[in-house]
Amino acid sequence: MAKKKKTDSALGHDPFADMDMECLDWESQEGAQIAPGVLPAARELPMPQATFHFPADFKWGIATAAHQVEGDNTNNDWWAWEQQEGHIKDGHKSGRACNWWKKAEDDFDRAAELGLNALRLSVEWSRVEPRSGEFDDSALKRYGEMLQALRGRNIEPMVTLHHFTNPHWLTERGGWENPETIALFARFVRRVVQVLGEHCDLWCTINEPNVYGYMGYLEGIFPPGQSDFQAAMRVIRHLLAGHAAAYREIHALQPQARVGLAHNMRIFDPANPRSVLDRRVARSVDKTYNQAILTALARGRWTLPLGFGLAWKLRRTLDWIGLNYYTRDLVAFDHRQQQTLFSDRLHAGEAELLDGDYGEFYPQGMFRCLQRLARLGLPIYVTENGIPDDDDDQRPRYLLTHLHQIWHAIQLCYPVMGYYHWTLVDNFEWAEGWTLRFGLIALGPRGGRKPRGSIKLYADLIQANAISPQIIDTYAPELWPELLPG
Ligand code: BGC
């Protein structure tokens, strides 16, 4: 297919005209496959201006995390982990990352140009409290500047207080395996909110307790690299207790604060729906990974295998719930896999796969997760959703189909308040290093930025506050039959 540089936009303007577009090859829109007879006929009819509208106050955001973008976060467990051979794909290191510690504002300008009204970032515990009980005011000042810079651009910050990394001193005391960490986290949160509370009232206590527990303590892919199911469950319980303690600290200082937690949900479907064992094992993986955390938070009750008995301190500690949704797995029974509750993970034969073995392209999962979360009766933010896609050949469809599922959920009055795309600029992808490219903007080897085609799509969606036929037509006409049948 011929490649051309694409500068037009569905809204007839080019918000990225000034950005460095050199070397970018854009897939020809004309060359894209259109279902025969569908689009040309529709084009002859008068087109509705905007079909799938989002609520007027919908939050359009992007999400990031400190260690993935700031650079030189030398004082935490991830930095140490990266230095040891074999931990990160291709021996990559976070290094200077996206240089946000020094120059986040340059990317905030890009975020403002894109039209965002929301941005989720995290504060790095090891910068704010480099030694136990000693707080670094200059680090807090820098975060204050960042939050003010966002507000000055009419972008509402959401601040995550724990996103996977821990200061060295905490790791030495056993990290989240040690129940004392709960109080230490609450102390850190208190200080952060005392200083940054004037610029922020939307807080995300902890990012993905399940991913943190599974990757670090079961699969051994994240520090501390353990493989112990009971330890993973213990760590998740402590993280949830840390969340509850943080919730109370924040509300004591800032009664009007809106405090939530980002929960990673995956869809687990039985590989063979007719197999009782596959169905049973899919249900039990779902219960352990997705549901047990929700039950603990919503009902104040531990359920096996996460725990047993009352968790009453967790009750009423959510003002909203965050959904991080990316993909689904098919689950098959495998008697040899005791560590993973006798499950094996597969992909559907016909599934479109994401780059880097990241999983299936499965937009319906977004709706299915939102449907479940809606039962909690809380406002929902989609705090993460995105795709590793260096050449940007799947992202436009991914973005449109996942947002369409969110739109559908909103039509059923599920209270989805906003969407934070993961992410703005390619960032350090933990154990995958720099091999997975999630950015709407590509990061060059020397830190240069080059927008991918999808950034214009996102800008058009935000400006229209809708998925319009023109947007579908411009960016993914092959979706026409699926999104606008008939
Ligand atoms: C994490 C992010 C990560 C993203 C993409 C999420 O589970 O919160 O830190 O970059 O997935 O892999």
Residues whose N, C-alpha, C, O or C-beta is under 5 A from the ligand:
A	BS01	BGC	A65
